[in-house]
Amino acid sequence: MPRAWKISAAYPSNLFHCSGGISRGRICSQWVVSSGSNASVGMSPPLVAVRDPPQCTPSRTADRITAFGVTVFDPMSLNRALSVMIPAFNEERTLEIILKHVLEQPEVGEVIAVDDGSTDRTWAIMSRFAERDPRVRAFRLDTNQGKGAALRRAVEEVRMPFALVQDADLEYDPRDYPTLLRPLTEGRADVVYGVRGFAGQTAFSFWFVMGNKAVTFAANLLFDCYISDLESGYKVLRSDLWRRLNLQGKRFDIEPDITGRVLRLGYRIHEVPVRYYARSRAEGKKLTWLDGLRAMGELVRLRLSSYGALFGRAADPGYHSERQRQLSLRHPLRP
């Protein structure tokens, strides 16, 4: 018996037509927007599920299907839907472990690992995994430029429908990928953050927790939102939205840079609880109180800067307002 399929985007079912149709695992040559209020915006839905989806073979992966204008997926299966971006600097002690755990997750379609000018064996480990597993692609920055620079390099390479940041340490658990992806695949959100539980973690210092709360409070105040954990390392966005953010952060200012730009575009951040295993400064924790002050300054700058200055050629208010209208129609109690 076939599974029950549904349209998982806020688009009327007649909005798209296909020159070849979808039948028995074959996908048409092109999807086009034919009618509807968003036709003038020229956007395509992020996700459309159908009763008889095409099967992703090694030569036709999710990124190839996305290129047709929609992503066809089985809402009961998230296989190969996710690009995992791993920026790393001198993480030889934990990189191999986290890569193994990431690649064990069926949701992972590709891993984009970026070595931020490491001086240890980080690059050698990345290269070895890239040689062994076709899902892994490794890139290297000539000098240490910061987490933000490494992440921006990874964004350029994303090919799956959704993309997530995975720190190279062992603080975040890849087993949370299904929880993080579900609001996106159900069409209820375009941005999902994993919220850490700060209770029961012996590695936390009082000032670390208070600093995170202060930065998060500043974001809520400046952007009239309510989020719980701005500095969370687990941020999952639709891949096309990652590219539209026009990120500029180079080091740890990338965290407020992502959040501030998402909020300036008008998107609301969906939060889900995730596992978190805090490490101490002796174990390699790099954030300092100065990073907290810089984060607050960056949030103020993002709030006061003009829309065009932030997004440049990527500025497209019509696209984002239409997308937010569609998201508002996706209510759990709506039929």
Residue pairs with C-beta under 8 A, 6 or more apart in sequence:
2 51
2 52
3 74
3 76
5 49
5 50
5 51
5 52
5 53
5 74
5 75
6 49
6 75
7 13
7 48
7 49
8 47
8 48
8 49
8 73
8 75
8 185
8 186
8 187
9 45
9 46
9 47
9 48
9 187
9 326
10 187
10 325
10 326
10 327
10 329
10 330
11 36
11 38
11 45
11 48
11 326
12 36
14 34
14 35
15 33
15 34
15 35
15 36
15 38
15 45
16 31
16 32
16 33
16 34
16 45
16 48
16 69
16 70
17 31
17 32
17 34
18 28
18 30
18 31
19 28
19 29
19 30
20 26
20 27
20 28
20 29
21 28
22 28
22 50
22 52
22 53
22 54
22 72
23 52
24 52
25 52
25 53
25 54
25 55
26 54
27 54
27 60
27 65
27 68
27 72
28 68
29 68
30 68
30 69
31 44
31 68
31 69
31 70
32 69
33 39
33 42
33 43
33 44
33 69
37 322
38 322
38 326
40 318
41 318
41 319
41 322
42 319
43 319
43 322
43 323
44 69
44 70
45 70
46 70
46 71
46 161
46 184
46 187
46 190
46 238
46 240
47 70
47 71
47 73
47 161
47 184
47 185
47 187
48 70
48 71
48 72
49 72
49 73
49 74
49 75
50 72
53 72
53 73
53 74
54 60
54 65
54 72
56 62
56 65
56 79
56 80
58 134
61 80
61 109
61 159
61 160
62 71
62 73
62 80
62 81
62 109
62 159
62 160
62 161
63 109
63 159
63 160
63 161
65 71
65 72
66 159
66 160
66 161
66 239
71 81
71 161
73 81
73 161
73 185
75 185
75 186
77 106
78 106
78 107
78 177
78 178
78 181
78 182
78 185
79 106
79 107
79 109
80 106
80 107
80 108
80 109
80 160
81 107
81 109
81 160
81 161
81 162
81 181
81 185
82 105
82 107
82 108
82 109
82 160
82 161
82 162
82 163
82 164
82 177
82 181
82 236
83 109
83 110
83 111
83 112
83 158
83 159
83 160
83 162
83 163
83 164
83 239
84 102
84 108
84 110
84 111
84 112
84 163
84 164
84 166
84 174
85 112
85 114
85 151
85 154
85 155
85 158
85 163
85 164
85 165
85 166
86 95
86 98
86 99
86 102
86 111
86 112
86 113
86 114
86 154
86 166
86 167
86 168
87 114
87 116
87 147
87 150
87 151
87 154
87 165
87 167
87 168
88 95
88 113
88 114
88 115
88 116
88 118
88 122
88 126
88 150
88 168
89 115
89 116
89 117
89 118
89 122
89 144
89 147
89 150
89 168
90 118
90 119
90 120
90 122
91 118
91 120
91 122
91 168
91 169
91 284
92 118
92 120
92 121
92 122
92 125
93 284
94 168
94 169
94 170
95 122
95 125
95 126
95 168
96 125
96 129
97 170
98 166
98 167
98 168
98 169
98 170
98 174
99 111
99 113
99 125
99 129
99 136
101 173
101 174
101 175
102 108
102 111
102 166
102 174
103 111
103 129
103 133
103 135
103 136
104 174
105 174
105 175
105 177
107 177
107 178
107 181
108 135
108 174
108 177
109 135
109 159
109 160
110 135
110 136
110 137
110 159
110 160
111 129
111 133
111 135
111 136
111 137
112 137
112 139
112 154
112 157
112 158
113 126
113 129
113 130
113 136
113 137
113 138
113 139
114 138
114 139
114 140
114 141
114 150
114 151
114 153
114 154
115 122
115 123
115 126
115 138
115 139
115 140
115 141
115 150
116 141
116 144
116 145
116 146
116 147
116 149
116 150
117 140
117 141
117 142
117 143
117 144
117 145
118 144
122 168
123 138
123 140
126 136
126 138
126 140
127 138
129 136
129 138
130 136
130 137
130 138
137 157
139 153
139 154
139 157
141 149
141 150
141 153
145 250
145 251
146 249
146 250
146 251
146 252
146 254
147 251
147 252
147 254
148 247
148 248
148 249
148 250
148 251
148 252
148 253
148 254
148 257
149 250
149 251
151 165
151 247
151 249
151 254
152 247
152 249
152 254
155 163
155 242
155 243
155 247
158 239
158 242
158 243
159 239
160 239
161 238
161 239
162 181
162 184
162 185
162 236
162 237
162 238
162 239
163 236
163 237
163 238
163 239
163 242
164 177
164 180
164 234
164 235
164 236
165 233
165 234
165 235
166 172
166 174
166 233
166 234
167 233
169 279
169 284
170 277
170 279
171 233
171 276
171 277
171 278
171 279
172 194
172 233
172 234
172 274
172 275
172 276
172 277
173 274
173 275
173 276
173 277
175 275
176 194
176 234
176 272
176 274
176 275
179 194
179 272
179 273
179 274
180 192
180 194
180 234
180 236
180 272
180 274
181 192
181 236
182 272
183 189
183 192
183 270
183 272
184 190
184 192
184 236
184 238
186 330
187 326
187 327
187 330
188 270
188 327
188 330
188 332
189 268
189 269
189 270
189 327
190 237
190 238
190 241
190 267
190 323
190 327
191 235
191 236
191 237
191 238
191 241
191 262
191 267
191 268
191 269
191 270
192 235
192 236
192 237
192 269
192 270
192 271
192 272
193 227
193 229
193 232
193 234
193 235
193 236
193 269
193 270
193 271
193 272
194 229
194 232
194 233
194 234
194 235
194 236
194 271
194 272
194 273
194 274
195 228
195 229
195 232
195 271
195 272
195 273
195 274
196 229
196 232
196 274
196 276
197 273
197 276
198 204
198 209
201 276
201 277
201 278
202 278
203 278
203 279
203 280
203 283
203 285
204 278
207 289
208 287
211 289
211 292
212 229
212 230
212 231
212 292
214 292
214 296
215 230
215 231
215 256
215 292
215 295
215 296
215 299
216 227
216 228
216 229
216 230
216 231
218 295
218 296
218 299
218 300
219 225
219 227
219 230
219 256
219 259
219 260
219 263
219 299
220 226
220 227
222 299
222 300
222 303
223 260
223 263
223 264
223 299
223 303
225 263
225 268
225 269
227 259
227 269
227 271
228 271
229 271
230 255
230 256
230 259
230 295
231 255
231 287
231 295
232 274
234 274
235 258
237 245
237 262
241 262
241 267
243 314
244 265
244 311
244 314
244 316
244 319
244 320
245 258
245 261
245 262
245 265
245 311
245 314
246 261
246 310
246 311
246 312
246 314
247 254
247 257
247 258
247 261
248 257
249 255
249 256
249 257
249 258
249 298
252 286
252 287
252 291
252 294
252 295
253 291
253 294
253 295
253 298
255 295
256 295
256 296
256 298
256 299
256 302
257 298
257 302
259 269
259 299
260 298
260 299
260 302
260 303
261 302
261 310
261 311
262 269
263 269
264 302
264 303
264 307
264 310
265 311
265 320
266 320
266 321
266 324
267 320
267 324
268 327
278 285
279 285
302 310
307 315
307 317
308 315
